[in-house]
């Protein structure tokens, strides 16, 4: 619902691809990841205490997606094809290719996905006012298709033993289309007054292209210099047409209304950075500079037909322009006083200059501020089986471009989603303590955040009888997390990975513009079971349970899911997998705002997941000749953030 990715109970996750920051806007990033095939991934790295060399953006750390690149000489690659059904057809395909010979290395991958699984959304709203109690139960059936194309292609060329040049291009074309039927009944003091049926057709089309140039040069001694230049283009086109039919229950009078809304957002980002690292004795030193320059134009419109012509509705259309520049300089140092102990210290300074204005109002947002972001970590190895790690980080969460770009999306004639150009950045401080014993990890974390950005909060406008869901700043959030991760081997053929997380949260914010302080204690359980069977078969079962929790002023109900899969490895190392996801059709999001006696009470549910059967075939091909390992342009950077 929120187009957010969570890590240790927080949504502000940044994504790296092969150690390089992805600047894809939040909703575009979720679509991009949805279209990425897991077979193109080598591994996923979680960075919960980022060093100063990484941007201070995001309150939850980083996820680094390391794409597959074969180390073998010659041509190597893989192909994966999947197809299935779950209240709608679903399928994907991907291929990954690499060619390495001498000083040159070429690599690329392409993936395609199609998801036509239906969704349902229910929303019950009760408003207690001076004229009585108004109730509005609504239901939406969404026949939608998500189609994604993703492609990446790059080259590294080793000029000599000290210098490597690299180039990368990437693109995606992701299109969401939907036909939805929405039904709403308006009741006053329990008596039906109006019934509304709305049909809407929506297209949400994201396109992206980017280019990167990279230079890595080994200086004298142990010094290295790495430079990157990126240019990114995005385009979002989001037209929607609504046909509303209202029936007055008392008189039987039927009224038809047609509305069309539009949103177009071209976005341009230029990024330049340089990083220097060196080793002096037991010290590993690093320093760098970076500049990110973003520009977008966002135009929204709302029109109704008047005498066979579309006429813009006053107050619902706008054209905004954003300019945002972020300049950064950092330094970090890693010191190992002994073989068992290491210290990491970093300091990053970021200067942000942003301005958002429209054709009718300049300087809606005009901010220029600088912030220091210190980080520190200590690691001590007690013995070969035990280790303790402690860290402190200070980070910032800036409003996403999608949230700052105003938009309108109507769920029904009285309910719509919108952006918020007045969002302020949030600052979070995090303390973390980890302990490992053999392969068991225990982690404690405490974080306090000012001006927390919360998505999809509720406000009711009684003068217009309109319910708005929008992102807003809360005064702050406090979060305490305890995590236990324990792999257990039950035999030579049965291994398990089990995670348990306990989360306490205090939210100081607003519910329908009324100040509230809410607290919640929740937990999440995850388990993966891997069983090796005879004749090269393998069985896997995964499941999770998430207890009731807070999301801003929304109270989410418990949810759980179970997935199973059976895999056969063929003699040529190809694999066939039969999998069933959400076996018990239990993965539904349910949330409430307020209580039944409050002036505004909302009870909503969205069912976006259905039991889905998928059949997958994957195979590899190539020369298989081992090549000597060499450093790539991003290898040192990946090493610094692991």
Residue pairs with C-beta under 8 A, 6 or more apart in sequence:
1 456
1 589
1 606
2 11
2 455
2 456
2 551
3 26
3 27
3 29
3 30
3 402
4 11
4 13
4 26
4 30
4 455
5 11
5 13
5 15
5 29
5 30
5 33
5 63
6 13
6 60
7 13
7 46
7 48
7 60
7 61
7 63
8 48
8 60
8 61
8 443
8 445
8 481
8 483
8 501
9 479
9 481
9 501
9 503
9 505
10 59
10 60
10 447
10 479
11 59
11 60
11 455
12 57
12 58
12 59
12 60
12 395
12 397
12 428
13 58
13 60
13 61
13 62
13 63
14 21
14 22
14 54
14 55
14 57
14 58
14 61
14 62
14 63
15 21
15 22
15 24
15 29
15 33
15 62
15 63
15 64
15 65
16 22
16 47
16 62
16 63
16 64
16 65
16 641
17 64
17 65
17 67
18 64
18 65
18 66
18 67
18 634
18 638
19 64
19 66
19 634
19 637
19 638
19 641
20 212
20 228
20 230
20 634
20 637
21 54
21 55
21 271
22 29
22 32
23 230
23 232
23 269
23 271
23 292
23 294
24 32
24 208
24 234
25 234
25 236
25 267
25 400
25 401
25 402
26 400
26 402
26 403
27 206
27 402
28 174
28 206
28 208
28 234
28 236
28 402
31 146
31 148
31 172
31 174
31 176
31 206
32 148
32 150
32 172
32 174
32 208
34 113
34 115
34 146
34 148
34 174
35 92
35 111
35 112
35 113
35 148
35 149
35 150
35 172
35 174
36 65
36 111
36 150
37 80
37 92
37 93
37 94
37 109
37 111
37 113
39 68
39 78
39 80
39 94
39 96
39 618
40 67
40 68
40 94
40 96
40 109
40 111
41 65
41 66
41 67
41 68
42 66
42 67
42 68
42 69
43 66
44 63
44 64
44 65
44 66
45 63
45 64
45 66
45 638
45 641
45 642
46 61
46 62
46 63
46 64
47 54
47 61
47 62
47 63
47 64
47 641
47 642
48 60
48 61
48 432
48 445
49 61
49 375
49 377
49 391
49 393
49 430
49 432
50 61
50 62
50 375
50 393
50 395
50 641
51 332
51 344
51 346
51 375
51 640
51 641
52 286
52 330
52 331
52 332
52 346
52 347
52 348
52 373
52 374
52 375
53 275
53 286
53 288
53 330
53 332
53 346
53 637
53 640
53 641
54 62
54 641
55 290
55 328
55 350
56 328
56 348
56 350
56 371
56 373
56 394
56 395
56 396
57 395
57 396
57 397
57 398
58 395
58 397
59 395
59 397
59 426
59 428
59 430
59 447
59 449
62 641
64 638
64 641
66 638
67 96
67 107
67 109
67 152
68 78
68 96
68 98
68 109
69 98
69 105
69 107
69 632
70 76
70 77
70 98
70 100
70 622
71 100
71 626
71 627
71 629
72 98
72 100
72 622
72 623
72 624
72 625
72 626
72 627
73 100
73 101
73 623
73 625
73 626
73 627
74 99
74 100
74 101
74 622
74 623
74 625
75 97
75 98
75 99
75 622
75 623
76 97
76 98
76 99
76 620
76 621
76 622
76 623
76 624
77 95
77 96
77 97
77 98
77 620
77 621
77 622
78 94
78 95
78 96
78 618
78 619
78 620
78 621
79 93
79 94
79 95
79 618
79 619
79 621
80 92
80 93
80 94
80 95
80 616
80 617
80 618
81 92
81 93
81 616
81 617
81 618
82 91
82 92
82 93
82 614
82 615
82 616
82 617
83 89
83 90
83 91
83 614
83 615
84 90
84 91
84 612
84 613
84 614
84 615
85 612
85 613
86 117
86 581
86 582
86 610
86 611
86 612
86 613
87 117
87 118
87 610
87 612
88 115
88 116
88 117
88 118
88 610
89 114
89 116
90 114
90 115
90 116
90 117
90 612
90 614
91 113
91 114
92 111
92 112
92 113
92 114
93 111
93 112
94 109
94 110
94 111
94 112
95 109
95 110
95 111
96 107
96 108
96 109
97 106
97 107
97 108
97 109
98 105
98 106
98 107
98 108
99 105
99 106
99 107
100 106
100 627
103 157
103 158
103 159
104 155
104 156
104 157
104 158
105 155
105 156
105 157
105 632
106 153
106 154
106 155
107 153
107 154
107 155
108 151
108 152
108 153
108 154
109 150
109 151
109 152
110 149
110 150
110 151
110 152
111 148
111 149
111 150
111 151
112 148
112 149
112 150
113 146
113 147
113 148
114 145
114 146
114 147
114 148
115 145
115 146
115 147
116 144
116 145
116 146
117 608
117 609
117 610
117 612
118 141
118 142
118 143
118 144
118 610
119 142
119 144
119 606
119 607
119 608
120 139
120 140
120 141
120 142
120 606
120 607
121 139
121 140
121 142
121 411
121 604
121 605
121 606
121 607
122 137
122 138
122 139
122 140
122 604
122 605
122 606
123 136
123 137
123 138
123 139
123 140
123 411
123 412
123 415
123 602
123 603
123 604
124 135
124 136
124 137
124 138
124 602
124 603
124 604
125 135
125 136
125 137
125 138
125 415
125 460
125 467
125 600
125 601
125 602
126 133
126 134
126 135
126 136
126 596
126 600
126 601
126 602
127 133
127 134
127 135
127 136
127 460
127 462
127 599
127 600
128 597
128 598
128 599
128 600
129 462
129 599
131 188
132 188
132 189
133 188
133 189
133 190
134 186
134 187
134 188
134 465
135 186
135 187
135 190
136 184
136 185
136 186
136 187
136 414
137 184
137 185
137 187
138 182
138 183
138 184
138 185
138 411
138 412
138 415
139 182
139 183
140 180
140 181
140 182
140 183
140 411
140 412
141 180
141 181
141 182
142 178
142 179
142 180
143 178
143 179
143 180
144 176
144 177
144 178
144 179
144 180
145 176
145 177
145 178
146 174
146 175
146 176
147 174
147 175
147 176
147 177
148 172
148 173
148 174
148 175
149 171
149 172
149 173
149 174
150 170
150 171
150 172
151 170
151 171
151 172
152 168
152 169
152 170
153 168
153 169
153 170
154 166
154 167
154 168
154 169
154 212
155 166
155 167
155 168
156 164
156 165
156 166
156 632
156 633
157 164
157 165
157 166
158 164
158 630
159 165
161 218
162 217
162 218
163 215
163 216
163 217
163 218
164 215
164 216
164 217
164 631
164 632
164 633
165 213
165 214
165 215
165 633
166 212
166 213
166 214
166 215
166 216
166 632
166 633
166 634
167 211
167 212
167 213
167 214
168 210
168 211
168 212
168 214
169 209
169 210
169 211
169 212
170 208
170 209
170 210
171 207
171 208
171 209
171 210
172 206
172 207
172 208
173 206
173 207
173 208
174 205
174 206
174 207
175 203
175 204
175 205
175 206
176 202
176 203
176 204
176 205
177 201
177 202
177 203
177 204
178 200
178 201
178 202
178 203
179 199
179 200
179 201
180 198
180 199
180 200
180 201
180 202
181 197
181 198
181 199
182 196
182 197
182 198
182 199
182 200
182 411
182 412
183 195
183 196
183 197
183 198
184 195
184 196
184 197
184 198
184 412
184 413
184 414
185 192
185 194
185 195
185 196
186 192
186 193
186 194
186 195
186 196
186 414
187 193
192 249
193 248
193 249
193 250
194 246
194 247
194 248
194 249
195 246
195 247
195 249
196 244
196 245
196 246
196 247
196 412
196 413
197 244
197 245
197 247
198 242
198 243
198 244
198 245
198 410
198 412
198 413
199 242
199 243
200 240
200 241
200 242
200 243
200 410
201 240
201 241
202 238
202 239
202 240
202 241
202 409
203 237
203 238
203 239
203 240
204 236
204 237
204 238
205 235
205 236
205 237
205 238
206 234
206 235
206 236
207 234
207 235
207 236
208 232
208 233
208 234
208 235
209 232
209 233
210 230
210 231
210 232
210 233
211 230
211 231
212 228
212 229
212 230
213 228
213 229
214 226
214 227
214 228
214 229
214 633
214 634
215 225
215 226
215 227
215 228
215 633
216 224
216 225
216 226
216 227
216 631
216 632
216 633
216 636
217 224
217 225
217 226
218 224
219 225
219 278
221 278
221 279
222 278
222 279
222 280
223 276
223 277
223 278
224 276
224 277
224 278
224 636
225 274
225 275
225 276
226 274
226 275
226 276
226 633
226 636
226 637
227 272
227 273
227 274
227 275
228 271
228 272
228 273
228 274
229 271
229 272
230 269
230 270
230 271
230 272
231 268
231 269
231 270
231 271
232 267
232 268
232 269
232 270
232 271
233 266
233 267
233 268
234 265
234 266
234 267
234 268
234 269
235 264
235 265
235 266
235 267
236 263
236 264
236 265
236 266
236 267
237 263
237 264
238 262
238 263
238 264
238 407
238 409
239 260
239 261
239 262
239 263
240 260
240 261
240 262
240 409
240 410
241 258
241 259
241 260
242 257
242 258
242 259
242 260
242 261
242 410
242 413
243 256
243 257
243 258
244 256
244 257
244 258
244 259
244 413
245 254
245 255
245 256
245 257
246 254
246 255
246 256
246 257
246 413
247 253
247 254
247 255
248 254
248 255
257 304
257 413
258 304
258 305
259 302
259 303
259 304
259 410
260 302
260 303
260 304
260 310
261 300
261 301
261 302
261 303
261 316
261 408
261 409
261 410
262 299
262 300
262 301
262 303
263 298
263 299
263 300
263 301
263 405
263 407
263 408
264 298
264 299
265 296
265 297
265 298
265 299
265 401
265 405
266 296
266 297
267 294
267 295
267 296
267 401
268 294
268 295
268 296
269 292
269 293
269 294
269 295
270 292
270 293
271 290
271 291
271 292
271 293
272 290
272 291
273 288
273 289
273 290
273 291
274 288
274 289
274 290
275 286
275 287
275 288
275 637
276 286
276 287
276 288
277 284
277 285
277 286
277 636
277 640
278 284
278 285
278 286
279 285
282 335
282 336
282 337
283 333
283 334
283 335
284 333
284 334
284 335
285 331
285 332
285 333
285 334
286 330
286 331
286 332
286 333
286 640
287 329
287 330
287 331
287 332
288 329
288 330
289 327
289 328
289 329
289 330
290 326
290 327
290 328
290 329
291 325
291 326
291 327
291 328
292 325
292 326
293 324
293 325
294 322
294 323
294 324
294 325
294 401
295 321
295 322
295 323
295 324
296 321
296 322
296 401
296 405
297 319
297 320
297 321
297 322
298 319
298 320
298 321
298 322
298 405
298 406
298 407
299 317
299 318
299 319
299 320
300 316
300 317
300 318
300 319
300 406
300 407
300 408
301 312
301 316
301 317
302 312
302 313
302 316
302 317
302 408
303 310
303 311
303 312
303 313
304 310
304 311
304 313
305 311
316 408
318 358
318 359
318 360
318 406
319 358
319 359
320 356
320 357
320 358
320 364
320 405
320 406
320 421
321 356
321 357
321 358
322 354
322 355
322 356
322 401
322 404
322 405
323 353
323 354
323 355
324 352
324 353
324 354
324 355
325 352
325 353
325 354
326 350
326 351
326 352
326 353
327 350
327 351
328 348
328 349
328 350
328 351
329 348
329 349
330 346
330 347
330 348
330 349
331 346
331 347
332 344
332 345
332 346
332 347
332 375
333 344
333 345
333 346
334 342
334 343
334 344
334 345
335 342
335 343
335 344
335 345
336 342
336 343
337 343
339 381
340 380
340 381
340 382
341 378
341 379
341 380
341 381
342 378
342 379
343 376
343 377
343 378
344 375
344 376
344 377
344 378
344 379
344 391
345 375
345 376
346 374
346 375
346 376
347 372
347 373
347 374
347 375
348 372
348 373
348 374
348 375
349 370
349 371
349 372
349 373
350 370
350 371
350 373
350 396
351 368
351 369
351 370
352 367
352 368
352 369
352 370
352 371
352 398
352 425
353 367
353 368
354 365
354 366
354 367
354 368
355 363
355 365
355 366
355 367
356 363
356 364
356 365
356 366
356 404
356 421
357 363
357 364
358 364
364 421
364 422
365 404
365 421
365 422
371 396
371 427
372 394
373 393
373 394
373 395
373 396
374 392
374 393
374 394
375 391
375 392
375 393
375 394
376 391
376 392
377 389
377 390
377 391
377 392
378 389
378 390
378 391
379 387
379 388
379 389
380 387
380 388
380 389
381 387
382 388
385 437
385 438
386 435
386 436
386 437
387 435
387 436
388 433
388 434
388 435
389 432
389 433
389 434
389 435
389 436
390 431
390 432
390 433
390 434
391 430
391 431
391 432
392 429
392 430
392 431
392 432
393 429
393 430
393 432
394 427
394 428
394 429
394 430
395 427
395 428
395 430
396 425
396 426
396 427
396 428
397 425
397 426
397 427
397 428
397 449
397 452
397 453
398 425
399 420
399 423
399 424
399 425
399 453
399 471
402 419
403 419
403 420
403 423
403 453
403 455
403 471
404 419
404 420
404 421
404 423
405 419
405 421
406 418
406 419
406 421
407 417
407 418
407 419
408 416
408 417
408 418
409 416
409 417
409 418
410 416
411 417
414 465
414 466
414 467
415 466
415 467
415 468
415 469
416 466
416 467
416 468
416 469
417 456
417 468
417 469
417 470
418 468
418 469
418 470
419 470
419 471
420 470
420 471
420 472
423 453
423 471
423 472
423 473
424 451
424 473
425 451
426 449
426 450
426 451
426 452
426 453
426 473
427 449
427 450
427 451
428 447
428 448
428 449
428 450
429 447
429 448
429 449
430 445
430 446
430 447
431 445
431 446
431 447
432 443
432 444
432 445
433 443
433 444
433 445
434 441
434 442
434 443
434 444
435 441
435 442
435 443
436 442
439 486
439 487
440 484
440 485
440 486
440 487
441 483
441 484
441 485
441 486
442 482
442 483
442 484
442 485
443 481
443 482
443 483
443 484
443 485
444 480
444 481
444 482
444 483
445 479
445 480
445 481
445 482
445 483
446 478
446 479
446 480
446 481
447 477
447 478
447 479
447 480
447 481
448 476
448 477
448 478
448 479
449 476
449 477
449 478
449 479
450 475
450 476
451 473
451 474
451 475
451 476
452 473
452 474
452 475
452 476
452 477
452 507
452 509
453 471
453 472
453 473
453 474
454 471
454 472
454 473
454 474
454 507
454 509
454 551
454 552
454 553
455 471
455 551
455 552
456 469
456 470
456 471
456 551
456 552
456 554
457 469
457 470
457 471
457 472
457 509
457 510
457 511
457 552
457 553
457 554
458 467
458 468
458 469
458 511
458 512
458 553
458 554
458 593
458 600
458 602
459 467
459 468
459 470
459 512
459 513
460 466
460 467
460 468
460 512
460 599
460 600
461 467
461 468
467 602
472 509
472 510
474 507
474 508
474 509
474 510
474 552
475 508
475 509
475 515
476 508
477 505
477 506
477 507
477 508
477 509
478 505
478 506
479 503
479 504
479 505
479 506
480 503
480 504
480 505
481 501
481 502
481 503
481 504
482 501
482 502
483 499
483 500
483 501
483 502
484 499
484 500
484 501
485 497
485 498
485 499
486 497
486 498
486 499
487 495
487 496
487 497
487 498
488 495
488 496
488 497
488 498
489 495
489 496
490 496
492 532
493 531
493 532
493 533
494 529
494 530
494 531
494 532
495 529
495 530
496 527
496 528
496 529
496 530
497 526
497 527
497 528
498 525
498 526
498 527
498 528
499 524
499 525
499 526
499 527
500 523
500 524
500 525
500 526
501 523
501 524
501 525
502 521
502 522
502 523
503 520
503 521
503 522
503 523
503 524
503 549
504 519
504 520
504 521
505 519
505 520
505 521
505 522
505 549
505 550
506 517
506 518
506 519
507 516
507 517
507 518
507 519
507 520
507 550
507 552
507 553
508 517
509 515
509 516
509 518
509 552
509 553
510 516
510 553
511 553
511 593
511 594
511 600
512 593
512 594
512 599
512 600
516 553
518 550
518 553
518 555
520 548
520 549
520 550
520 555
522 546
522 547
522 548
522 549
522 550
523 547
524 544
524 545
524 546
524 547
525 544
525 545
526 542
526 543
526 544
527 542
527 543
527 544
528 540
528 541
528 542
529 539
529 540
529 541
529 542
530 538
530 539
530 540
531 538
531 539
531 540
532 538
533 539
535 568
536 568
536 569
536 570
537 566
537 567
537 568
537 569
538 566
538 567
538 569
539 564
539 565
539 566
539 567
540 564
540 565
540 567
541 562
541 563
541 564
541 565
542 562
542 563
542 564
543 560
543 561
543 562
543 563
544 560
544 561
545 558
545 559
545 560
546 558
546 559
546 560
547 558
548 555
548 556
548 557
548 558
549 555
549 556
550 556
551 591
553 593
554 591
554 592
554 593
555 591
555 592
555 593
556 589
556 590
556 591
557 590
557 591
557 592
559 586
559 587
559 588
559 589
559 590
560 586
560 587
561 581
561 582
561 584
561 586
561 587
561 609
562 582
562 583
562 584
562 586
563 579
563 580
563 581
563 582
563 583
564 579
564 580
564 583
565 577
565 578
565 579
565 580
566 577
566 578
566 579
567 575
567 576
567 577
567 578
568 575
568 576
568 577
569 575
570 576
572 619
573 619
573 620
574 617
574 618
574 619
574 620
575 616
575 617
575 618
575 619
576 615
576 616
576 617
577 614
577 615
577 616
577 617
577 618
578 613
578 614
578 615
578 616
579 613
579 614
579 616
580 611
580 612
580 613
580 614
581 609
581 611
581 612
581 614
582 609
582 610
582 611
582 612
583 611
584 611
585 609
585 610
585 611
587 608
587 609
588 605
588 606
588 607
588 608
588 609
589 605
589 606
589 608
590 603
590 604
590 605
591 602
591 603
591 604
591 605
592 601
592 602
592 603
592 604
593 600
593 601
593 602
594 600
594 601
594 602
595 601
